[in-house]
Amino acid sequence: MSTNLTTGPEQHSTPIKTDDPINAQILSVSEDQIAGFVPDPLGRISELSGVAINTVVERLQAMLAAGVIRRIRQTLLATNLAQGALVAWHIEPEKLNAAFDYMFQQDPFSGHVVIRSTDGQTIGARYRLWTTLKVPEGFSMQSHCDFLMRQTGAQGYRMMPAKRLFALGVGHVRRRGIEPGSMAEVPADVLDTEIVRLNEEDWRVLVALKREFAPHELCADMWRPRAAEAGVSYERFLQVAGSLHERGVIGRFSTFLEHVKPLATGERVTQYNALFHWAVPPGREIEAGQQVGRFHIMTHAYWREGGPEFGNVNIMGVAHGRDKQLLLDHKAAIDKHLAAMGMPVAYTNVFWGGRSEIKPSEIEPQAYRAWCAKVGLAAAPGA
């Protein structure tokens, strides 16, 4: 391989831009098409993309080393491993950026941290900071949020756990050419959020499994060192990982690009991050969620209860794109489809993402206890 992995992006002999045809071919698969646990994920990317394995490894190594890909890792379905919620925070404008920094830098259990705005002073517009929170089972999400409120000076918050999931998979490159109205032939699957209990060996394998890969770790036998890290044989590692997959706690093997921030090459993968809201009649949430989730533009779709602070919204979804009007056209197509199927919508809105940072939420109970001891938070038991 000719790639110099230690130099800046302008010195790479291997192309690292996402719109390079071969890179786009790889990323269209590697972002969100490798579902579950796969013993040879790079081989699967090669197979599905039609790009030779040596080229797949070379390009992913180069893009990761240059910062074009921000991380490569095995994702987990954390909603089945820890209590989780989308949290909207009411924070005064002068404290907003400091609160953002605290959530991103000081709280390992807050994942996505996004400052959002609406087109006009609509209902819920005072909630500018949005985070995703994961707290291990047995501990209190409310206690955690109360602590964050004290640290940031927030005036209030709304916690919105996911009751069901209908879409989950961020593939920016693959979605670039999607036309408004493009959708699957059948309604989206319904993913449950029931917590799966793990034993000590499960956790050791899971912790090793989810750690991010460095460029030099990308190879055909990439799980063997992780087995040693977990203190089990390679064969046992594959068995436990397969069992975790069967129990529904493994997400995708994914290469992550930045959502909004410019990449090391200067290009932006997306410009706009839209959080769509719909309020549908109680009792029809799953039906509506399956319809919203079938649209190809949706990276996330879920049933969450927004309460009166957000017009009693209960279906939410996220879409990304480079053109704001095009995203609005996508939403208009979804609205039209919901109307055509006789789904009443009492309220709808769009919350646009601005400043954002994304990191995996920590979910390990031992890590939570250690963090509580460090910050002086009594680890309150959950309900």
Secondary structure, DSSP 8 states (H G I E B T S, - for coil): ----TTS-GGG-SS---TTSHHHHHHHHHHTT-EES--SSHHHHHHHHHT--HHHHHHHHHHHHHHTSEEEEEEEE-GGGTEEEEEEEEE--GGGHHHHHHHHHHH-TTEEEEEEEEESSS-TTTTEEEEEEEEEETTB-HHHHHHHHHHHHT-SEEEEE-EEEEEEE---HHHHTT--TT-B-SS----B--------HHHHHHHHHHHS---GGG-STTTTHHHHHHHTS-HHHHHHHHHHHHHTT-EEEEEEEE-SSS--TTS--S-SEEEEEEEE--TT-HHHHHHHHHTBTTEEEEEEEEEEGGGTTEEEEEEEEES-HHHHHHHHHHHHHHHHHTT---SEEEEEEEEEEE-------HHHHHHHHHHHT----B--
